[in-house]
Amino acid sequence: MKRKSENLYEKICSFENLHRAYLKARKGKRYKNGILQFGNNQEVLLLQLKEELLNETYRHGEYKEFTVCDSKKRHIKAAPFRDRIVHHAFCHIVESIFDKGFIYDSYACRKDKGTHGAVLRLKKFLRSVYDKESGTVMGGYVLKCDISKYFDNVDHAILFELIRKKIGDERVLRLAKMIIESTCTNAGKGIPIGNLTSQLFANTYLNELDQFVKHSLRIKPYLRYMDDFIILSDSKSELARVKLLIGEFLQKKLLLALHPKKTFIHPSWKGIDFLGYVLFEKHVLLRKSTVGRFVKRMKRYRKELKVGLISQEKISASVLSWVAYAEYASSWMLRKRIMKS
C-alpha cells in the first residue's frame, strides 16, 4: 500500500529532521575539515539546505571515489557531506515505510538485526537438521548464494518502480530518483556502496527475492544478509531445483545473476562460512582469513604508533571492537592471547 501522507516531504525537509540527520552524518567523523567547516555555520547551512529542498532547487553533488581492501577490494563512492545529510534525512522518514514490508529473516542494515542476529538465526536453523541421539547432522545441506556484482547491477528503473509502489508523494519520489541517479555511470544501473540510502534501496530491491522465496517457493529456513543468502534443506536435489528457480527469478525480474563461483551446495556438517564465521550446530569458529587480517592490522598499527601516525586510543578501540565480534565464536584462548599482546 502506498504512503500518501501529504506532509511526508515536509517531514524530510524540516529543520528538526535535517539537524538530526546532520548529527548522525557527522558521527565518528566530526573532526574532518569539511565537516568542521559545515559545523561552524551549521544553522545557516541547514536552513539553506531546507530552503533548497522545499523549493526543489537542491541538486546532488559529485562523489569522491576510492578503493578499500578488507575481506575483498571494494570501490567506494563518497557523497559530499551536505548530501549525506540529505540521505540521512530521507532514510529517517521513509525507512519504516519499507521496513514494515521486509521479511523477518532479512538482517542487513536493519534495527535490531545485523550480523550477530543473522548468525544466531542460522544456528537455530542448523539445529533443525541435527540428530541429538547420534550427535551428528543427518542429511543436512546448505545452498549458499551470492549475487554477482550486486550494487553495480541494481537497475534504476526497476528500483524506482518498487519505491513508487510504497510512496505516493511525488516530491519524495523526485528526491529518491535524484539520489538513485546521482552516480549513474553504467546505463541506468548501480548504486554506490558508501551511501546510507543505498542500504535501504538494496534491501528494497532484494525484498522481491525474499517474497519469492518465502511465498512462492514456501521455504522456511532462509535468511539473507544483503546479497548473501542461505537456504537449508535435507534434500540436495531440492536445493539444486531451488537454485535454478532463484537464478531464473533474479534474471527475469531483477536483471541480476548468481555468482558462479560463490553459489554452491554442500553438506551443512562441514560448516557454513557466513559473515566472517564458520558455523556448526554445536559451535561457531572464526574464519581463518578474518583472524589473519586482524593480526596483520595490529602489526601495522604498532608500527604506525611508534612514528605517531595513530593513537593508542584508536588501537584500543579497534581491539575492543574485534574482541566483541570474536566473542560470538569459540575463541576464548585466541582473545586471551590478543588482549595480552
C-alpha positions as CSV (number, residue, x, y, z in Angstrom):
1,M,0.0,0.0,0.0
2,K,1.3,3.5,-0.9
3,R,2.0,6.0,1.7
4,K,0.2,9.2,0.5
5,S,0.8,11.4,3.5
6,E,0.8,15.0,2.2
7,N,3.4,16.1,4.7
8,L,5.9,13.3,4.1
9,Y,8.2,15.6,2.1
10,E,7.9,18.4,4.6
11,K,8.9,16.0,7.3
12,I,12.1,15.2,5.3
13,C,12.8,18.9,4.8
14,S,12.0,20.1,8.4
15,F,14.9,21.8,10.2
16,E,14.5,19.3,13.1
17,N,14.9,16.3,10.8
18,L,17.8,17.9,8.9
19,H,19.6,18.8,12.2
20,R,19.1,15.2,13.4
21,A,20.5,14.0,10.1
22,Y,23.5,16.3,10.4
23,L,24.3,14.9,13.8
24,K,24.1,11.3,12.5
25,A,26.1,12.1,9.4
26,R,29.0,13.6,11.3
27,K,29.1,10.8,13.9
28,G,32.7,9.5,14.2
29,K,33.9,12.0,11.6
30,R,33.3,15.4,13.3
31,Y,36.9,16.4,13.2
32,K,37.3,16.1,9.4
33,N,37.9,19.5,7.7
34,G,34.8,19.6,5.6
35,I,32.5,18.6,8.5
36,L,34.2,21.1,10.8
37,Q,33.6,23.9,8.3
38,F,29.9,22.9,8.0
39,G,29.6,22.7,11.8
40,N,31.0,26.2,12.2
41,N,28.0,27.6,10.3
42,Q,25.6,24.7,10.7
43,E,22.3,26.6,11.4
44,V,22.7,28.8,8.3
45,L,23.7,25.9,6.1
46,L,20.9,23.7,7.3
47,L,18.4,26.4,6.7
48,Q,19.8,26.9,3.2
49,L,19.5,23.2,2.6
50,K,16.0,23.2,3.9
51,E,15.1,26.0,1.5
52,E,16.6,24.2,-1.5
53,L,14.8,21.0,-0.7
54,L,11.4,22.8,-0.2
55,N,11.9,24.8,-3.5
56,E,13.2,21.6,-5.2
57,T,16.3,23.5,-6.3
58,Y,18.5,21.1,-4.4
59,R,21.0,19.2,-6.6
60,H,23.2,16.3,-5.6
61,G,26.9,16.9,-5.5
62,E,29.7,14.9,-7.1
63,Y,31.2,11.9,-5.4
64,K,34.7,11.2,-4.3
65,E,35.9,7.7,-5.3
66,F,38.4,5.5,-3.6
67,T,39.1,1.8,-3.1
68,V,39.3,-0.1,0.3
69,C,40.7,-3.5,0.9
70,D,39.3,-5.6,3.8
71,S,38.0,-9.1,3.0
72,K,38.0,-8.0,-0.6
73,K,38.7,-4.9,-2.8
74,R,35.7,-2.6,-2.9
75,H,35.2,0.6,-4.9
76,I,33.6,3.2,-2.7
77,K,31.9,6.4,-3.8
78,A,31.5,9.0,-1.0
79,A,29.0,11.8,-1.4
80,P,29.7,15.4,-0.2
81,F,28.8,15.9,3.5
82,R,25.7,18.1,2.8
83,D,24.3,15.3,0.5
84,R,25.0,12.7,3.2
85,I,22.8,14.9,5.5
86,V,20.0,14.6,2.9
87,H,20.5,10.8,2.7
88,H,20.1,10.5,6.5
89,A,17.1,12.9,6.5
90,F,15.4,10.8,3.7
91,C,16.0,7.5,5.4
92,H,14.9,8.6,8.8
93,I,11.4,9.5,7.5
94,V,10.8,6.8,4.8
95,E,12.8,3.8,6.0
96,S,10.0,2.5,8.3
97,I,7.5,2.5,5.4
98,F,9.7,0.0,3.5
99,D,10.9,-1.9,6.6
100,K,7.4,-3.0,7.5
101,G,7.2,-5.0,4.3
102,F,10.5,-6.8,4.7
103,I,10.6,-10.4,5.9
104,Y,11.8,-11.3,9.4
105,D,14.9,-13.0,8.1
106,S,16.4,-10.1,6.2
107,Y,19.3,-9.0,8.5
108,A,21.5,-6.3,6.9
109,C,21.2,-2.6,7.9
110,R,18.0,-3.0,9.9
111,K,17.2,-2.1,13.5
112,D,17.6,-5.0,16.0
113,K,19.0,-7.3,13.2
114,G,22.6,-7.1,12.0
115,T,25.5,-9.7,11.7
116,H,25.1,-11.3,15.1
117,G,21.3,-11.6,14.7
118,A,21.9,-13.4,11.4
119,V,24.5,-15.8,13.0
120,L,22.2,-16.7,15.8
121,R,19.3,-17.3,13.5
122,L,21.4,-19.6,11.3
123,K,22.5,-21.5,14.4
124,K,18.8,-22.1,15.1
125,F,18.2,-23.3,11.6
126,L,21.1,-25.7,11.9
127,R,19.6,-27.3,14.9
128,S,16.6,-28.3,12.8
129,V,18.8,-30.8,10.9
130,Y,20.7,-32.0,13.9
131,D,20.1,-35.5,15.3
132,K,20.6,-35.3,19.0
133,E,20.7,-39.1,19.5
134,S,23.6,-39.7,17.2
135,G,25.2,-36.3,17.7
136,T,25.6,-35.6,14.0
137,V,23.9,-33.6,11.3
138,M,21.7,-36.0,9.4
139,G,21.2,-35.3,5.7
140,G,21.5,-31.5,6.1
141,Y,22.6,-29.5,3.1
142,V,23.1,-25.8,2.6
143,L,22.6,-23.7,-0.5
144,K,24.8,-20.6,-0.1
145,C,24.3,-17.9,-2.7
146,D,26.0,-14.6,-3.6
147,I,24.8,-12.2,-6.3
148,S,27.4,-11.2,-8.9
149,K,28.4,-7.5,-8.5
150,Y,25.1,-6.7,-6.8
151,F,25.5,-3.0,-6.1
152,D,26.8,-2.4,-9.6
153,N,23.9,-4.1,-11.3
154,V,20.8,-2.7,-9.4
155,D,18.6,-1.4,-12.2
156,H,17.4,2.1,-11.6
157,A,14.1,1.8,-13.4
158,I,13.1,-1.4,-11.5
159,L,14.2,0.1,-8.2
160,F,12.3,3.3,-8.8
161,E,9.1,1.4,-9.6
162,L,9.5,-0.6,-6.3
163,I,9.8,2.7,-4.4
164,R,6.8,4.1,-6.3
165,K,4.7,1.2,-5.0
166,K,5.2,2.4,-1.5
167,I,5.4,6.2,-1.8
168,G,2.6,8.4,-3.2
169,D,4.3,11.8,-2.6
170,E,5.7,12.9,-6.0
171,R,8.2,15.2,-4.4
172,V,9.6,12.4,-2.3
173,L,9.8,10.3,-5.5
174,R,11.6,13.0,-7.3
175,L,14.2,13.2,-4.5
176,A,14.6,9.5,-4.4
177,K,15.1,9.5,-8.2
178,M,17.8,12.2,-7.9
179,I,19.7,10.2,-5.3
180,I,19.4,7.0,-7.3
181,E,20.7,8.7,-10.5
182,S,23.3,10.8,-8.7
183,T,26.0,8.3,-9.6
184,C,24.8,6.8,-12.8
185,T,27.9,5.6,-14.7
186,N,26.6,2.4,-16.3
187,A,23.5,3.0,-18.4
188,G,20.9,3.3,-15.6
189,K,22.5,0.7,-13.3
190,G,24.3,0.8,-10.0
191,I,24.0,2.3,-6.5
192,P,27.1,3.5,-4.5
193,I,28.2,1.3,-1.6
194,G,29.0,4.3,0.5
195,N,25.5,5.8,0.7
196,L,23.1,5.3,3.6
197,T,20.3,5.4,1.1
198,S,21.9,2.5,-0.8
199,Q,21.4,0.2,2.1
200,L,17.7,0.9,2.1
201,F,17.5,0.7,-1.7
202,A,19.4,-2.6,-1.7
203,N,17.1,-4.2,0.8
204,T,14.1,-2.9,-1.1
205,Y,15.3,-4.4,-4.3
206,L,16.1,-7.8,-2.9
207,N,12.9,-7.9,-0.9
208,E,11.4,-9.1,-4.2
209,L,13.6,-12.1,-3.9
210,D,12.7,-12.6,-0.3
211,Q,9.0,-12.6,-1.1
212,F,9.5,-15.1,-3.9
213,V,11.5,-17.5,-1.7
214,K,9.1,-17.3,1.2
215,H,5.7,-17.1,-0.5
216,S,6.2,-18.8,-3.9
217,L,8.8,-21.4,-3.0
218,R,7.5,-21.6,0.6
219,I,10.9,-22.1,2.1
220,K,11.2,-21.5,5.9
221,P,15.0,-22.0,6.6
222,Y,16.1,-19.0,4.5
223,L,18.0,-15.9,5.6
224,R,19.6,-13.0,3.8
225,Y,22.3,-10.5,4.7
226,M,22.4,-8.0,1.8
227,D,23.3,-10.0,-1.3
228,D,24.5,-13.1,0.6
229,F,21.7,-15.6,1.4
230,I,21.4,-19.1,2.7
231,I,18.8,-21.9,2.4
232,L,18.9,-25.2,4.4
233,S,17.2,-28.5,3.4
234,D,17.6,-32.2,4.0
235,S,17.5,-32.7,0.2
236,K,20.4,-31.9,-2.0
237,S,18.3,-32.4,-5.2
238,E,15.6,-30.0,-3.8
239,L,18.3,-27.3,-3.2
240,A,19.5,-27.8,-6.8
241,R,16.0,-27.2,-8.0
242,V,15.6,-24.1,-5.8
243,K,18.9,-22.7,-7.0
244,L,17.7,-23.0,-10.6
245,L,14.4,-21.3,-9.8
246,I,16.1,-18.5,-7.9
247,G,18.6,-17.9,-10.7
248,E,15.7,-17.6,-13.2
249,F,13.8,-15.2,-11.0
250,L,16.8,-13.0,-10.4
251,Q,17.5,-12.8,-14.1
252,K,13.9,-12.2,-15.3
253,K,12.6,-9.9,-12.5
254,L,15.6,-8.1,-11.2
255,L,18.2,-8.4,-14.1
256,L,20.7,-10.0,-11.7
257,A,22.7,-13.2,-11.7
258,L,24.1,-15.6,-9.1
259,H,27.8,-15.5,-8.7
260,P,29.0,-18.7,-10.4
261,K,32.0,-19.3,-8.0
262,K,30.3,-18.2,-4.8
263,T,27.0,-20.1,-5.2
264,F,27.1,-23.8,-4.2
265,I,25.5,-26.6,-2.3
266,H,27.4,-28.7,0.3
267,P,26.7,-30.7,3.5
268,S,25.9,-28.5,6.5
269,W,28.0,-30.7,8.8
270,K,31.1,-29.4,7.0
271,G,30.3,-25.9,8.4
272,I,28.8,-22.9,6.8
273,D,31.1,-20.0,6.0
274,F,28.9,-16.9,6.6
275,L,29.7,-13.3,7.7
276,G,33.2,-14.0,8.9
277,Y,32.2,-17.0,10.9
278,V,32.1,-20.8,10.2
279,L,29.0,-22.2,11.8
280,F,28.4,-25.7,13.0
281,E,25.4,-26.9,15.0
282,K,27.3,-27.1,18.3
283,H,29.8,-24.4,17.9
284,V,31.0,-21.4,15.9
285,L,34.5,-20.7,14.7
286,L,36.1,-17.5,13.3
287,R,37.1,-17.6,9.7
288,K,40.9,-18.0,9.4
289,S,41.3,-15.2,6.9
290,T,39.4,-12.9,9.3
291,V,41.8,-13.6,12.1
292,G,44.7,-13.2,9.7
293,R,43.6,-9.8,8.6
294,F,43.2,-8.6,12.2
295,V,46.7,-9.8,13.2
296,K,48.2,-8.0,10.2
297,R,46.3,-4.9,11.0
298,M,47.6,-4.9,14.6
299,K,51.2,-5.3,13.3
300,R,50.7,-2.3,11.1
301,Y,49.1,-0.3,13.9
302,R,52.1,-0.9,16.2
303,K,54.5,0.4,13.5
304,E,52.3,3.4,13.0
305,L,52.1,4.1,16.7
306,K,55.9,4.3,17.0
307,V,56.1,7.1,14.4
308,G,53.0,8.9,15.7
309,L,50.6,8.0,12.8
310,I,48.0,6.5,15.1
311,S,46.9,6.9,18.7
312,Q,46.8,4.3,21.4
313,E,43.2,5.1,21.9
314,K,42.3,4.2,18.3
315,I,44.2,0.9,18.6
316,S,42.4,0.1,21.8
317,A,39.1,0.9,20.2
318,S,39.9,-1.4,17.3
319,V,40.9,-4.3,19.6
320,L,37.8,-4.0,21.7
321,S,35.6,-3.9,18.6
322,W,37.2,-7.0,17.2
323,V,37.0,-8.8,20.6
324,A,33.3,-8.1,20.7
325,Y,33.0,-9.6,17.3
326,A,35.1,-12.7,18.3
327,E,33.0,-13.3,21.4
328,Y,30.3,-14.8,19.2
329,A,32.7,-17.7,18.3
330,S,34.7,-20.3,20.2
331,S,37.7,-18.0,20.6
332,W,38.5,-17.6,24.3
333,M,42.1,-18.6,24.0
334,L,42.6,-16.5,20.9
335,R,41.1,-13.5,22.6
336,K,43.2,-14.0,25.7
337,R,46.4,-14.0,23.6
338,I,45.3,-10.9,21.7
339,M,44.5,-8.9,24.9
340,K,47.9,-9.8,26.4
341,S,49.8,-8.8,23.2
